[in-house]
Amino acid sequence: MNSGYFSSGVRSLIFMSCVTTAGLAVSKPHVVSFGKWTSAKWQSASGEKQLDLKVRPLFVDTKLKEYTIGAPHEITDRLFAVRRAFRVNDALPGEMKDAAVTPRWQWQRGGDGCWSIAKAAV
């Protein structure tokens, strides 16, 4: 007799696919690391003076996520915060149409609210 919509073989196949999918959905830990320090020139707010700025890349799983300045600050034993730095192209869009013009990259410090928070592996 038919005891439902699906036979026992189809039910067990559906059950196994759900269990397998749930097992594959487990998140893997990420590796967060910093690159080596690099010196860069940074213009002050007035634009008159070039200051030295030490930046270093922040990598997550060997992929560059952003640039940082300063030492990381531990929030808890698993979380830390570090200040961001931005590399900005200062050329205007009209100037970039000409192939002879190269981008004018400038470094900018992140403002008061520009902190990256990362979860460190223990």
CORNOR-V270209 format. One line per field, one symbol per residue. ss: DSSP state (@ for helix, = for strand, . for the rest). phi: phi as a letter, one per 40 degrees, with the letter a starting at -180 (. if undefined). burial: b if it has 9 or more other C-alpha atoms within 8 Angstrom, else e. A space follows every 50 residues. Layout:
ss->???
phi->???
burial->???
This chain:
ss->.......@@@@@@@@@@@@@@@@@.......===...======......= ==========..============....===========...@@@@.... ....=====.....=====...
phi->.ccicbcccccccccccccccccccccccbbbabcccbcbcbccccgcbc bcbcbacbbbfgbcbabbbgccbccbcbbbbaccbbbbccccdccccccc cccbcbcbcccccbbcbbcccb
burial->eeeeeebeeebeeeeeeeeeeeeeeeeeeebbeeeeeeebbbbbeeeeeb eebbbbbbbbeeeeebbbbeeeebeeebbbbbbbbbeeeeeeeeebeeee eeeeebbbebeeeebeeeebee
